[in-house]
Amino acid sequence: MEKSWHILVTRSRFEKKCDHILNMQGFDTYLPLFKEYVQWSDRKKWVEKPLFPGYLFVYFSPKQRDHILFTEGVAKIIKFENIDYKIDKSIIDGIKEYLSIEQKPQLISTLNIQLGDNVLIKKGPFKGMQGVLTQIKGKSKVLIIIEAIGQAFVFELMGNDIEKI
């Protein structure tokens, strides 16, 4: 049977561990990470965090399913209508491209967009997808919920990448 990309749900804060274990077992995985500057009471540090907390993308065949499920930290495989959901490689590639793009911000106040507005993504790897504006971060970044892969995921985009529908 043919291999395909699937989405795993991991135990809380277990994404990196599952990624490491599955890689050591020879599976192709993708754990999208972003860097965030975190300040604790005693120090500041850049930390890599999962873009989708609790989720991991894994490339495997149906006969490898049970092995995946019994891997430490794996809670379940995302299903749609009781069948393991297969995610298209173009979504994986889009996420990789999204994480690699450096952008110059445009002020949100000049876009006439408000929380709860339906928006269209007009640039980048998610061009053409629609979502809902859920949060404005600072003066130029927004959080958008996109329902593209059977689950609602939040993406951080620059304000100039969206337009109100």
MIDO-899438 format. One record per residue (C-alpha): residue number from 1; residue in one letter; x, z, y. Coordinates in steps of 0.02 Angstrom, whole numbers, m for minus. Each point is the difference from the previous one (the first is absolute). Example, Ala and Ser with C-alpha at 12.3 -4.5 7.8 and 13.67 -1.06 7.14 Angstrom:
# MIDO-899438
<1 "a" <615 390 m225>>
<2 "s" <69 m33 172>>
//
This chain:
# MIDO-899438
<1 "m" <0 0 0>>
<2 "e" <51 m33 177>>
<3 "k" <71 131 117>>
<4 "s" <m83 36 167>>
<5 "w" <13 121 145>>
<6 "h" <m108 157 m8>>
<7 "i" <m26 153 109>>
<8 "l" <37 171 m72>>
<9 "v" <m63 164 68>>
<10 "t" <134 134 m11>>
<11 "r" <m4 188 10>>
<12 "s" <14 65 177>>
<13 "r" <174 m29 72>>
<14 "f" <58 m79 m164>>
<15 "e" <15 m182 57>>
<16 "k" <190 m5 7>>
<17 "k" <20 91 m166>>
<18 "c" <m120 m119 m90>>
<19 "d" <88 m148 81>>
<20 "h" <169 63 m62>>
<21 "i" <m61 37 m177>>
<22 "l" <m86 m168 m21>>
<23 "n" <152 m92 70>>
<24 "m" <112 91 m124>>
<25 "q" <m117 m59 m139>>
<26 "g" <20 m181 57>>
<27 "f" <m163 m27 94>>
<28 "d" <m9 m95 164>>
<29 "t" <m74 116 132>>
<30 "y" <m30 m4 185>>
<31 "l" <m14 156 104>>
<32 "p" <m21 m48 183>>
<33 "l" <92 127 108>>
<34 "f" <18 23 187>>
<35 "k" <115 113 99>>
<36 "e" <m68 137 109>>
<37 "y" <96 120 111>>
<38 "v" <m54 175 m52>>
<39 "q" <35 160 93>>
<40 "w" <3 166 m91>>
<41 "s" <29 168 82>>
<42 "d" <187 m8 m38>>
<43 "r" <43 m186 0>>
<44 "k" <m52 m181 30>>
<45 "k" <20 m136 m129>>
<46 "w" <m53 m178 m44>>
<47 "v" <m107 7 m159>>
<48 "e" <m61 m142 m110>>
<49 "k" <m186 19 m34>>
<50 "p" <m118 m105 m107>>
<51 "l" <m105 m122 100>>
<52 "f" <m143 36 m122>>
<53 "p" <14 183 m52>>
<54 "g" <m48 23 m182>>
<55 "y" <14 m184 m48>>
<56 "l" <132 m106 m86>>
<57 "f" <0 m186 m45>>
<58 "v" <61 m43 m176>>
<59 "y" <21 m167 m90>>
<60 "f" <m47 13 m184>>
<61 "s" <m97 m81 m143>>
<62 "p" <m158 71 m80>>
<63 "k" <96 54 m156>>
<64 "q" <112 110 111>>
<65 "r" <m151 88 77>>
<66 "d" <4 156 m110>>
<67 "h" <186 22 29>>
<68 "i" <m30 m6 188>>
<69 "l" <m143 126 m9>>
<70 "f" <106 126 m97>>
<71 "t" <142 m7 126>>
<72 "e" <31 165 87>>
<73 "g" <m94 10 165>>
<74 "v" <m117 m148 m30>>
<75 "a" <m182 53 21>>
<76 "k" <m90 m165 m31>>
<77 "i" <m3 m187 25>>
<78 "i" <m120 m63 134>>
<79 "k" <m150 m87 m80>>
<80 "f" <m133 m114 68>>
<81 "e" <m161 m15 m102>>
<82 "n" <86 95 m142>>
<83 "i" <144 m126 m13>>
<84 "d" <178 34 57>>
<85 "y" <9 m76 174>>
<86 "k" <130 m137 15>>
<87 "i" <75 m20 173>>
<88 "d" <60 m168 58>>
<89 "k" <187 m16 31>>
<90 "s" <m39 m67 174>>
<91 "i" <m64 174 50>>
<92 "i" <164 77 m61>>
<93 "d" <98 m132 97>>
<94 "g" <m108 32 154>>
<95 "i" <37 186 m5>>
<96 "k" <187 m36 m16>>
<97 "e" <m7 m119 148>>
<98 "y" <m102 126 102>>
<99 "l" <131 135 m28>>
<100 "s" <142 m117 52>>
<101 "i" <m72 m54 168>>
<102 "e" <68 74 162>>
<103 "q" <m124 m24 143>>
<104 "k" <m12 21 187>>
<105 "p" <m153 104 45>>
<106 "q" <m146 m45 112>>
<107 "l" <m96 141 84>>
<108 "i" <m165 37 m88>>
<109 "s" <m87 29 167>>
<110 "t" <21 m185 43>>
<111 "l" <m88 m57 m161>>
<112 "n" <m174 73 34>>
<113 "i" <m11 71 m177>>
<114 "q" <m72 170 m45>>
<115 "l" <m7 111 m154>>
<116 "g" <m124 m62 m130>>
<117 "d" <10 m181 57>>
<118 "n" <9 m135 m133>>
<119 "v" <161 m96 25>>
<120 "l" <82 m157 m64>>
<121 "i" <186 2 m37>>
<122 "k" <70 m152 89>>
<123 "k" <187 12 m40>>
<124 "g" <117 42 m141>>
<125 "p" <m23 6 m187>>
<126 "f" <m179 65 9>>
<127 "k" <m57 m138 119>>
<128 "g" <m184 m39 m24>>
<129 "m" <m48 167 m78>>
<130 "q" <m131 109 82>>
<131 "g" <m2 187 19>>
<132 "v" <m61 147 102>>
<133 "l" <102 81 138>>
<134 "t" <14 182 m53>>
<135 "q" <134 73 113>>
<136 "i" <105 m42 152>>
<137 "k" <179 65 m12>>
<138 "g" <88 11 166>>
<139 "k" <m19 m144 119>>
<140 "s" <28 m149 m115>>
<141 "k" <m30 41 m184>>
<142 "v" <m165 5 m93>>
<143 "l" <m57 50 m174>>
<144 "i" <m115 m124 m86>>
<145 "i" <m96 25 m162>>
<146 "i" <3 m159 m105>>
<147 "e" <m109 m19 m155>>
<148 "a" <101 m140 m83>>
<149 "i" <55 62 m169>>
<150 "g" <m148 98 m64>>
<151 "q" <53 156 95>>
<152 "a" <m1 45 184>>
<153 "f" <177 10 66>>
<154 "v" <59 45 173>>
<155 "f" <129 m113 84>>
<156 "e" <95 37 158>>
<157 "l" <6 m156 109>>
<158 "m" <52 m42 175>>
<159 "g" <m143 m21 122>>
<160 "n" <43 m181 35>>
<161 "d" <m26 m43 m185>>
<162 "i" <m188 27 8>>
<163 "e" <m152 m60 94>>
<164 "k" <m177 68 11>>
<165 "i" <m130 m92 m104>>
//
